[in-house]
Amino acid sequence: MNFEKIAPVDRGKQMVDIAFRKAREKGREKKLTGNHLQIIRKKESLKIDIVKDILVSRLNKVIKDFPETEKLPVFYQDLIKLTLDYALFKKSFGALAWAEDKIRFFQKVYVRKINYETNVARIKSAIGEFYGRAASVMKQIDPQLDFLEHSRRIMKTYPDIKDMFTVCVYGFPNVGKTTLLNKITGTKAEVAAYAFTTKTINAGYFILNGEKIQVLDVPGILGRDEKRNIIELQAELVLKELANVIIFVFDVSEYCGYSLKKQEQLYKKLGKGKKILVYVSKLDLIEDIKEFDFKHRYYSVEELKEEILKAKEKYDREKIRADEIKG
């Protein structure tokens, strides 16, 4: 799912200004026939129709641009609930639907009123009333439009993740996760020599025995107990919901800025229930490799691929079994 495609959400006044301007332009362009009163009626009715059409279509586009949460994969449903006020998110769409209905209602009321009116001054007054009411409706939903724009900006940070067998590369900032991702997948994710380089979840893919496997470079987690930011929350959810295999990256040189003891504490937080493989980065930076003391079994890139393949084969067998039970 690519959330980048959700268009920016305008405020009510922006939509109203566009609608009113288009109505004025069309009113001047349209050549109408009939007597003076008939032409006034037709022109003002046309303006009301144009304002209604533009406002309703723009509100509807906002609603349609956002995905229906109930149809999203569970991971994205959980992510939305984790990073947004979900109740307010749903209520905002209800407010926009309410505004559409009100504007349609006012359009019918005032077109009917104009078509039966014989006084030109009162026709002009009616069009002014319609404009005022339409603008008032749009102003009332400004808080919801603002919240949806806020939601859109957050959702833009969501990773574009496929529903498939997934390997997650995990560890502290600047330990070499993205470099490992590049080695495994052959992708060219940007790498820089400072912490917090990864600002989102980088996805790569590689083929084993004709099967495509997804590899996610999960942003560096600080392992802190206080409130976590959006990217960190995403990372935790990825590990919980998507990871079939986790590769934990240790920087034994400690050039990342975190001691091995601190990295060990983060490693232990992974708990059980997932297949966890250890990769050691920056071995070339250790001066005396013979005195290197590390208690975990760690794997080379080629060994990682072999272990991933075994896990994938097991995953496929279990999936076939589960499908047979459902069938």
VEXPADREN-31095 format. One record per residue (C-alpha): residue number from 1; residue in one letter; x, y, z. Coordinates in pm, whole numbers, plus 50000, padded with zeros to 5 digits. Example, Ala and Ser with C-alpha at 12.3 -4.5 7.8 and 13.67 -1.06 7.14 Angstrom:
2
seq=1&type=A&px=51230&py=49550&pz=50780
seq=2&type=S&px=51367&py=49894&pz=50714
//
This chain:
327
seq=1&type=M&px=50000&py=50000&pz=50000
seq=2&type=N&px=50146&py=50333&pz=49890
seq=3&type=F&px=50015&py=50618&pz=50104
seq=4&type=E&px=50220&py=50873&pz=49909
seq=5&type=K&px=49933&py=50900&pz=49660
seq=6&type=I&px=49694&py=51062&pz=49909
seq=7&type=A&px=49652&py=51422&pz=49791
seq=8&type=P&px=49695&py=51718&pz=50031
seq=9&type=V&px=49372&py=51818&pz=50205
seq=10&type=D&px=49263&py=52179&pz=50150
seq=11&type=R&px=49092&py=52386&pz=50418
seq=12&type=G&px=48726&py=52479&pz=50377
seq=13&type=K&px=48799&py=52837&pz=50273
seq=14&type=Q&px=49025&py=52723&pz=49990
seq=15&type=M&px=48751&py=52499&pz=49854
seq=16&type=V&px=48490&py=52773&pz=49891
seq=17&type=D&px=48709&py=53032&pz=49715
seq=18&type=I&px=48762&py=52797&pz=49420
seq=19&type=A&px=48390&py=52713&pz=49399
seq=20&type=F&px=48276&py=53078&pz=49417
seq=21&type=R&px=48532&py=53188&pz=49158
seq=22&type=K&px=48430&py=52914&pz=48915
seq=23&type=A&px=48065&py=53006&pz=48964
seq=24&type=R&px=48132&py=53370&pz=48880
seq=25&type=E&px=48337&py=53275&pz=48573
seq=26&type=K&px=48071&py=53037&pz=48440
seq=27&type=G&px=47798&py=53292&pz=48509
seq=28&type=R&px=47975&py=53542&pz=48285
seq=29&type=E&px=48056&py=53288&pz=48013
seq=30&type=K&px=47717&py=53120&pz=47978
seq=31&type=K&px=47489&py=53267&pz=47711
seq=32&type=L&px=47131&py=53231&pz=47835
seq=33&type=T&px=46803&py=53299&pz=47660
seq=34&type=G&px=46469&py=53434&pz=47781
seq=35&type=N&px=46340&py=53753&pz=47933
seq=36&type=H&px=46537&py=53947&pz=48193
seq=37&type=L&px=46385&py=53764&pz=48491
seq=38&type=Q&px=46433&py=53422&pz=48332
seq=39&type=I&px=46798&py=53497&pz=48254
seq=40&type=I&px=46861&py=53610&pz=48614
seq=41&type=R&px=46698&py=53293&pz=48748
seq=42&type=K&px=46898&py=53067&pz=48517
seq=43&type=K&px=47226&py=53246&pz=48588
seq=44&type=E&px=47190&py=53237&pz=48966
seq=45&type=S&px=47068&py=52875&pz=48962
seq=46&type=L&px=47369&py=52785&pz=48750
seq=47&type=K&px=47604&py=52947&pz=49005
seq=48&type=I&px=47444&py=52751&pz=49287
seq=49&type=D&px=47476&py=52425&pz=49090
seq=50&type=I&px=47844&py=52493&pz=49018
seq=51&type=V&px=47923&py=52574&pz=49382
seq=52&type=K&px=47746&py=52257&pz=49493
seq=53&type=D&px=47920&py=52041&pz=49233
seq=54&type=I&px=48268&py=52170&pz=49316
seq=55&type=L&px=48234&py=52152&pz=49694
seq=56&type=V&px=48073&py=51808&pz=49692
seq=57&type=S&px=48325&py=51668&pz=49443
seq=58&type=R&px=48621&py=51805&pz=49642
seq=59&type=L&px=48489&py=51667&pz=49970
seq=60&type=N&px=48417&py=51333&pz=49806
seq=61&type=K&px=48768&py=51325&pz=49661
seq=62&type=V&px=48917&py=51371&pz=50009
seq=63&type=I&px=48710&py=51077&pz=50134
seq=64&type=K&px=48798&py=50857&pz=49835
seq=65&type=D&px=49171&py=50944&pz=49845
seq=66&type=F&px=49209&py=50784&pz=50186
seq=67&type=P&px=49195&py=50403&pz=50190
seq=68&type=E&px=48906&py=50224&pz=50361
seq=69&type=T&px=49072&py=50110&pz=50682
seq=70&type=E&px=48858&py=49798&pz=50711
seq=71&type=K&px=48992&py=49674&pz=50376
seq=72&type=L&px=49358&py=49730&pz=50465
seq=73&type=P&px=49588&py=49446&pz=50584
seq=74&type=V&px=49586&py=49403&pz=50963
seq=75&type=F&px=49935&py=49555&pz=50987
seq=76&type=Y&px=49815&py=49886&pz=50841
seq=77&type=Q&px=49497&py=49885&pz=51049
seq=78&type=D&px=49709&py=49846&pz=51362
seq=79&type=L&px=49954&py=50110&pz=51242
seq=80&type=I&px=49675&py=50365&pz=51187
seq=81&type=K&px=49536&py=50297&pz=51536
seq=82&type=L&px=49886&py=50325&pz=51681
seq=83&type=T&px=49985&py=50653&pz=51517
seq=84&type=L&px=49653&py=50839&pz=51484
seq=85&type=D&px=49348&py=50915&pz=51697
seq=86&type=Y&px=49145&py=50645&pz=51523
seq=87&type=A&px=48805&py=50755&pz=51657
seq=88&type=L&px=48866&py=51112&pz=51539
seq=89&type=F&px=48996&py=50980&pz=51206
seq=90&type=K&px=48669&py=50795&pz=51141
seq=91&type=K&px=48453&py=51082&pz=51269
seq=92&type=S&px=48629&py=51324&pz=51034
seq=93&type=F&px=48502&py=51134&pz=50731
seq=94&type=G&px=48154&py=51140&pz=50882
seq=95&type=A&px=48179&py=51517&pz=50913
seq=96&type=L&px=48275&py=51551&pz=50546
seq=97&type=A&px=47980&py=51330&pz=50442
seq=98&type=W&px=47753&py=51550&pz=50657
seq=99&type=A&px=47885&py=51861&pz=50480
seq=100&type=E&px=47816&py=51704&pz=50139
seq=101&type=D&px=47455&py=51634&pz=50239
seq=102&type=K&px=47403&py=51986&pz=50377
seq=103&type=I&px=47538&py=52152&pz=50063
seq=104&type=R&px=47319&py=51934&pz=49841
seq=105&type=F&px=47021&py=52021&pz=50059
seq=106&type=F&px=47088&py=52396&pz=50041
seq=107&type=Q&px=47136&py=52374&pz=49664
seq=108&type=K&px=46788&py=52222&pz=49619
seq=109&type=V&px=46626&py=52470&pz=49857
seq=110&type=Y&px=46774&py=52780&pz=49698
seq=111&type=V&px=46736&py=52672&pz=49335
seq=112&type=R&px=46368&py=52610&pz=49406
seq=113&type=K&px=46341&py=52943&pz=49584
seq=114&type=I&px=46502&py=53131&pz=49293
seq=115&type=N&px=46286&py=52956&pz=49031
seq=116&type=Y&px=45967&py=53071&pz=49206
seq=117&type=E&px=46088&py=53421&pz=49293
seq=118&type=T&px=45965&py=53714&pz=49082
seq=119&type=N&px=46165&py=53988&pz=49252
seq=120&type=V&px=46521&py=54034&pz=49122
seq=121&type=A&px=46645&py=54185&pz=49450
seq=122&type=R&px=46517&py=53884&pz=49643
seq=123&type=I&px=46683&py=53648&pz=49393
seq=124&type=K&px=47015&py=53826&pz=49457
seq=125&type=S&px=46950&py=53802&pz=49829
seq=126&type=A&px=46883&py=53428&pz=49798
seq=127&type=I&px=47209&py=53363&pz=49618
seq=128&type=G&px=47391&py=53554&pz=49894
seq=129&type=E&px=47217&py=53340&pz=50156
seq=130&type=F&px=47322&py=53022&pz=49977
seq=131&type=Y&px=47682&py=53138&pz=49956
seq=132&type=G&px=47680&py=53225&pz=50325
seq=133&type=R&px=47534&py=52891&pz=50430
seq=134&type=A&px=47770&py=52692&pz=50208
seq=135&type=A&px=48069&py=52884&pz=50346
seq=136&type=S&px=47942&py=52828&pz=50702
seq=137&type=V&px=47914&py=52451&pz=50648
seq=138&type=M&px=48269&py=52438&pz=50513
seq=139&type=K&px=48400&py=52645&pz=50804
seq=140&type=Q&px=48238&py=52406&pz=51051
seq=141&type=I&px=48439&py=52110&pz=50914
seq=142&type=D&px=48774&py=52292&pz=50913
seq=143&type=P&px=48891&py=52106&pz=51228
seq=144&type=Q&px=48820&py=51773&pz=51055
seq=145&type=L&px=48992&py=51883&pz=50733
seq=146&type=D&px=49293&py=51994&pz=50937
seq=147&type=F&px=49303&py=51661&pz=51116
seq=148&type=L&px=49284&py=51466&pz=50790
seq=149&type=E&px=49573&py=51671&pz=50649
seq=150&type=H&px=49767&py=51593&pz=50969
seq=151&type=S&px=49677&py=51224&pz=50922
seq=152&type=R&px=49787&py=51231&pz=50559
seq=153&type=R&px=50131&py=51363&pz=50656
seq=154&type=I&px=50173&py=51087&pz=50912
seq=155&type=M&px=50047&py=50819&pz=50673
seq=156&type=K&px=50302&py=50934&pz=50415
seq=157&type=T&px=50569&py=50796&pz=50651
seq=158&type=Y&px=50411&py=50449&pz=50643
seq=159&type=P&px=50623&py=50191&pz=50460
seq=160&type=D&px=50501&py=50033&pz=50137
seq=161&type=I&px=50508&py=49673&pz=50255
seq=162&type=K&px=50390&py=49365&pz=50067
seq=163&type=D&px=50202&py=49072&pz=50220
seq=164&type=M&px=50473&py=48808&pz=50185
seq=165&type=F&px=50745&py=48619&pz=50374
seq=166&type=T&px=50946&py=48891&pz=50549
seq=167&type=V&px=51290&py=48927&pz=50704
seq=168&type=C&px=51350&py=49226&pz=50934
seq=169&type=V&px=51697&py=49371&pz=50993
seq=170&type=Y&px=51706&py=49518&pz=51343
seq=171&type=G&px=51944&py=49692&pz=51584
seq=172&type=F&px=52061&py=50026&pz=51717
seq=173&type=P&px=52117&py=50329&pz=51489
seq=174&type=N&px=52432&py=50325&pz=51277
seq=175&type=V&px=52521&py=49960&pz=51343
seq=176&type=G&px=52517&py=49881&pz=50972
seq=177&type=K&px=52163&py=49757&pz=50907
seq=178&type=T&px=52119&py=49932&pz=50574
seq=179&type=T&px=52462&py=49813&pz=50458
seq=180&type=L&px=52361&py=49456&pz=50538
seq=181&type=L&px=52031&py=49506&pz=50357
seq=182&type=N&px=52226&py=49614&pz=50049
seq=183&type=K&px=52452&py=49307&pz=50071
seq=184&type=I&px=52161&py=49065&pz=50102
seq=185&type=T&px=51931&py=49217&pz=49842
seq=186&type=G&px=52155&py=49412&pz=49609
seq=187&type=T&px=51947&py=49727&pz=49662
seq=188&type=K&px=52107&py=50070&pz=49694
seq=189&type=A&px=51958&py=50218&pz=50009
seq=190&type=E&px=52131&py=50539&pz=50116
seq=191&type=V&px=52399&py=50490&pz=50380
seq=192&type=A&px=52563&py=50767&pz=50584
seq=193&type=A&px=52821&py=50762&pz=50864
seq=194&type=Y&px=52600&py=50906&pz=51135
seq=195&type=A&px=52320&py=50779&pz=51355
seq=196&type=F&px=51952&py=50794&pz=51262
seq=197&type=T&px=52028&py=50771&pz=50888
seq=198&type=T&px=51720&py=50558&pz=50825
seq=199&type=K&px=51413&py=50779&pz=50856
seq=200&type=T&px=51166&py=50522&pz=50734
seq=201&type=I&px=51146&py=50147&pz=50674
seq=202&type=N&px=51352&py=50053&pz=50367
seq=203&type=A&px=51229&py=49752&pz=50172
seq=204&type=G&px=51434&py=49527&pz=49948
seq=205&type=Y&px=51376&py=49191&pz=49784
seq=206&type=F&px=51580&py=48893&pz=49677
seq=207&type=I&px=51506&py=48560&pz=49511
seq=208&type=L&px=51572&py=48223&pz=49672
seq=209&type=N&px=51474&py=47910&pz=49476
seq=210&type=G&px=51250&py=48123&pz=49256
seq=211&type=E&px=51070&py=48275&pz=49556
seq=212&type=K&px=51064&py=48648&pz=49622
seq=213&type=I&px=51149&py=48739&pz=49983
seq=214&type=Q&px=51094&py=49078&pz=50137
seq=215&type=V&px=51367&py=49229&pz=50357
seq=216&type=L&px=51287&py=49530&pz=50576
seq=217&type=D&px=51550&py=49760&pz=50721
seq=218&type=V&px=51381&py=49862&pz=51046
seq=219&type=P&px=51482&py=50208&pz=51175
seq=220&type=G&px=51718&py=50220&pz=51472
seq=221&type=I&px=51543&py=50173&pz=51803
seq=222&type=L&px=51683&py=50340&pz=52112
seq=223&type=G&px=51541&py=50083&pz=52353
seq=224&type=R&px=51409&py=50359&pz=52578
seq=225&type=D&px=51109&py=50322&pz=52805
seq=226&type=E&px=50960&py=50668&pz=52753
seq=227&type=K&px=50717&py=50756&pz=52474
seq=228&type=R&px=50845&py=50654&pz=52132
seq=229&type=N&px=50818&py=50847&pz=51808
seq=230&type=I&px=50616&py=50739&pz=51502
seq=231&type=I&px=50904&py=50567&pz=51324
seq=232&type=E&px=50991&py=50369&pz=51637
seq=233&type=L&px=50628&py=50265&pz=51680
seq=234&type=Q&px=50626&py=50148&pz=51318
seq=235&type=A&px=50941&py=49947&pz=51379
seq=236&type=E&px=50794&py=49771&pz=51681
seq=237&type=L&px=50479&py=49685&pz=51491
seq=238&type=V&px=50678&py=49551&pz=51196
seq=239&type=L&px=50869&py=49316&pz=51428
seq=240&type=K&px=50548&py=49201&pz=51596
seq=241&type=E&px=50318&py=49163&pz=51295
seq=242&type=L&px=50535&py=49109&pz=50987
seq=243&type=A&px=50870&py=48954&pz=51076
seq=244&type=N&px=50906&py=48587&pz=50992
seq=245&type=V&px=51281&py=48613&pz=51056
seq=246&type=I&px=51470&py=48883&pz=51250
seq=247&type=I&px=51836&py=48957&pz=51182
seq=248&type=F&px=51982&py=49140&pz=51481
seq=249&type=V&px=52290&py=49342&pz=51389
seq=250&type=F&px=52564&py=49388&pz=51650
seq=251&type=D&px=52832&py=49655&pz=51596
seq=252&type=V&px=53119&py=49493&pz=51785
seq=253&type=S&px=53347&py=49791&pz=51717
seq=254&type=E&px=53101&py=50011&pz=51912
seq=255&type=Y&px=53159&py=50289&pz=51655
seq=256&type=C&px=52780&py=50325&pz=51645
seq=257&type=G&px=52800&py=50490&pz=51987
seq=258&type=Y&px=52638&py=50206&pz=52181
seq=259&type=S&px=52833&py=49961&pz=52394
seq=260&type=L&px=52803&py=49588&pz=52340
seq=261&type=K&px=52635&py=49569&pz=52679
seq=262&type=K&px=52368&py=49814&pz=52566
seq=263&type=Q&px=52322&py=49626&pz=52238
seq=264&type=E&px=52290&py=49302&pz=52433
seq=265&type=Q&px=52009&py=49454&pz=52642
seq=266&type=L&px=51821&py=49547&pz=52326
seq=267&type=Y&px=51876&py=49200&pz=52183
seq=268&type=K&px=51724&py=49039&pz=52494
seq=269&type=K&px=51410&py=49252&pz=52453
seq=270&type=L&px=51326&py=49064&pz=52135
seq=271&type=G&px=51200&py=48777&pz=52346
seq=272&type=K&px=51089&py=48445&pz=52200
seq=273&type=G&px=50853&py=48329&pz=51928
seq=274&type=K&px=51050&py=48455&pz=51628
seq=275&type=K&px=51347&py=48307&pz=51446
seq=276&type=I&px=51637&py=48539&pz=51534
seq=277&type=L&px=51970&py=48537&pz=51350
seq=278&type=V&px=52273&py=48738&pz=51458
seq=279&type=Y&px=52497&py=48932&pz=51221
seq=280&type=V&px=52817&py=49103&pz=51336
seq=281&type=S&px=52917&py=49418&pz=51151
seq=282&type=K&px=53244&py=49615&pz=51137
seq=283&type=L&px=53466&py=49321&pz=51230
seq=284&type=D&px=53734&py=49484&pz=51016
seq=285&type=L&px=53752&py=49769&pz=51268
seq=286&type=I&px=53861&py=49544&pz=51554
seq=287&type=E&px=54236&py=49571&pz=51597
seq=288&type=D&px=54298&py=49224&pz=51742
seq=289&type=I&px=54050&py=48981&pz=51591
seq=290&type=K&px=54203&py=48691&pz=51788
seq=291&type=E&px=54101&py=48846&pz=52118
seq=292&type=F&px=53749&py=48912&pz=51995
seq=293&type=D&px=53507&py=48759&pz=52245
seq=294&type=F&px=53143&py=48728&pz=52144
seq=295&type=K&px=52908&py=48474&pz=52296
seq=296&type=H&px=52642&py=48458&pz=52022
seq=297&type=R&px=52647&py=48236&pz=51715
seq=298&type=Y&px=52668&py=48478&pz=51425
seq=299&type=Y&px=52630&py=48428&pz=51051
seq=300&type=S&px=52793&py=48543&pz=50730
seq=301&type=V&px=52576&py=48693&pz=50455
seq=302&type=E&px=52568&py=48361&pz=50268
seq=303&type=E&px=52479&py=48171&pz=50586
seq=304&type=L&px=52201&py=48419&pz=50655
seq=305&type=K&px=52055&py=48345&pz=50314
seq=306&type=E&px=52066&py=47971&pz=50385
seq=307&type=E&px=51888&py=48011&pz=50719
seq=308&type=I&px=51629&py=48238&pz=50561
seq=309&type=L&px=51564&py=47976&pz=50295
seq=310&type=K&px=51506&py=47710&pz=50560
seq=311&type=A&px=51262&py=47938&pz=50741
seq=312&type=K&px=51084&py=48018&pz=50414
seq=313&type=E&px=51043&py=47650&pz=50331
seq=314&type=K&px=50895&py=47588&pz=50677
seq=315&type=Y&px=50666&py=47890&pz=50635
seq=316&type=D&px=50542&py=47754&pz=50300
seq=317&type=R&px=50471&py=47410&pz=50449
seq=318&type=E&px=50274&py=47561&pz=50737
seq=319&type=K&px=50081&py=47787&pz=50500
seq=320&type=I&px=49984&py=47492&pz=50279
seq=321&type=R&px=49872&py=47301&pz=50589
seq=322&type=A&px=49668&py=47598&pz=50713
seq=323&type=D&px=49504&py=47642&pz=50370
seq=324&type=E&px=49413&py=47271&pz=50364
seq=325&type=I&px=49249&py=47301&pz=50706
seq=326&type=K&px=49049&py=47606&pz=50592
seq=327&type=G&px=48951&py=47428&pz=50272
//
